[in-house]
Amino acid sequence: MPRNPHRSHIRQLLPVALILLSVAALCWWASPVSYSAAAANVAPSVSISSPTNNWYFPHLSDISVTADASDADGDLSRVEFYQVSRGFVTLIGTDTTAPYGVVFEDAAGPNTYGIHAVAYDNAGLKTTSATVTVAVEYMPPIAQLASPANGAWFPAGSDITLTTQTDLRDGRIKKIEFYHSGPSVSGGAGIIGTATTAPFSFVWQDAPAGTYTLFVRTYDEAGLFNVASRNISIAVGEGHTALNNVSGRVAEHDGGPPVAGATVTLTGGQSGLPYLIRTTTTDADGRYNFAGVERHYNYVTDTHHPDFAFQQVPVFGLQDLTTDVTVNVSAKRKVQPAPAPGAPTQAWASFYNSPDNGADGVTLIALDGQGNVITTGRTSSLTDSSNVTTVKYDADGRQLWSATFDGAAKYIDFARDIAADAAGNVYVTGSTYGGRSVDYDYFTVKYDADGREVWRKIYNGPINMADAANALALDASGNVYVTGDSLGNGAG
């Protein structure tokens, strides 16, 4: 078989072709390849928007807690809110939708809370906010003694009822303890008893003689207590019968000539006790004395004389009268104008001081058939604005009696007319404030010859508006006629 003349040539070229193919293959496998890496997840952001840092809240407040939260590269799955108190972390609540917020209910005091939020995104990353601190205040309930009255006196062995006035503030009262400091406690405070139910009162039985300071201690349900800020002092048995003298001298000036015949009135009273009113006159040396004045009285001495103007009126507060009290009052002589020829001379002068020692003024005067003088006018009162007081004097100026009219509303009363009949009965008319619903009404009152109230009548006009009595008249049959102004409905 003949040889192919090109075979050797092909054999010579084949290695070269194979080499070229291998190089091409190598070049293909070595071509560069670029890859794109996945972006990193960004954590969410969160901050507390309310409450404000270092804010204060009352006990058992519902505190609104809100947060500003977002996620730059995704969505938020939830925001959790926490409070930290005394080392304990407590979940307040969770919100899954914007705006994010929860309510911290019944936050109790006294306490300080740290509040923060934790935001979670949809990939599970979380961020914790900065902490906001709030304080919750707590004022424990308190009670004050309402009775007995300060300065009250009781016989030895009395059963004394102690009552309280309570202010619940931020808590509920669990119990109230009653204490006294007295001779049996050796300078300390001893517990008398305990009350656990409203109205929280206690009866101190068989109280021994002595002087005592009473107070209460109030406990809430958590065991916190509050001590009353007001103490009450009382006396039991001893001291009440230790009578004292209130004496003094009325002079024209300090060390000057005495004022003889001056009227001196001692007025006293203590809450829960009757007023003590006594009147005397100074002797030739200007001296006066009130004997047997009891302890624990507020009292005032007042002086009057037709020829002298007294420069000072000594006023004494609550006295613990262990010794006699001496009062000196100076006076100056009134300038008396020379009487005109034939002018009448003063026969007498008398003064009336109402029990509360307020401003008093006479507005009307009348005479009866026996020569007695009856006056009426407004007198001041500590409990009312003003009352109407009628005073009767005999022909020599000596006070026979006084009687006071006090309207039902205990506000403003004033007299407009006065009259006396042949039997010595006295009639007074005027106006009394009946309250907002009825305004002022007529009043007419009758007193017998000894100052006892016989009857009183009130007239209220047709439309409950202002009514003012202006005049009063009597007839021979004993009928009384009153007239004045009364607002009507415009019909006539």
Secondary structure, DSSP 8 states (H G I E B T S, - for coil): ----TTHHHHHHHHHHHHHHHHHHHHHHHT--------------EEEEEES-TTEEE-TTEEEEEEEEEE-TTS-EEEEEEEEEETTEEEEEEEE-SSSEEEEEEEE-SSEEEEEEEEEEETTS-EEE---EEEEE-----EEEEEES-TT-EE-TT--EEEEEEEE-TTS-EEEEEEEEESGGGTTS-EEEEEE-STT--EEETT--SEEEEEEEEEEETTS-EEE-S--EEEEESTTTT--EEEEEEEESSTTS-B-TT-EEEEEEE-TTS--EEEEEE--TTSEEEEEEE-SS-EEEEEEEBTTEEES---EE-S---SS-EEEEEEEEE-------TT------------TT---EEEEEEEE-TTS-EEEEEEEE-SSSSEEEEEEEE-TTS-EEEEEEE--TT-SBEEEEEEEE-TTS-EEEEEEEE--TTT-EEEEEEEE-TTS-EEEEEEE--TTS--EEEEEEEE-TTS-EEEEEEE---S--
